[in-house]
């Protein structure tokens, strides 16, 4: 068996010790974000309920960016709501 193969979509797979081929995917450079609570919650939701979308984001290298953006947006919304409540 070959050590590395390429599929029709251009992804490379490497043969592991257990005889299975695993995709060669990694976090793109500059995409190593600190994902907070809401990003982790979104990641868990996508993994459990929207597996194909989660996999597509992972393979394309956009998963961390998506989770980071979600986390940032949620934190901004909480901050805005807290300020409004404090004014009332």
C-alpha positions, 0 to 999 in steps of 0.5 A: 500500500502507498504511504500517501494518496490523493483523492479527486478533490485534491486532498492528501491522505497518509497511511497510519500504523492501523492501516487507515488513511487519514487526511493531512489537515492542519490549522492554517498559519495565522489562524490559531485563535483563542476560542472562548466559551461561546466558540467552543459551544458553537463547535460542539453544536456543529460537531453534534448536529451539523456534522457535514458543515463542521467537516467542510469548515474543518477541511477548508481551514475555516473552522477556527476563524468561524468559531472565533468570529462567533465567540467575538460576536456573542461577547459583544452582544453580552457587553451591549446588553449588560450596558443597556440593563445597567442604564435602565 
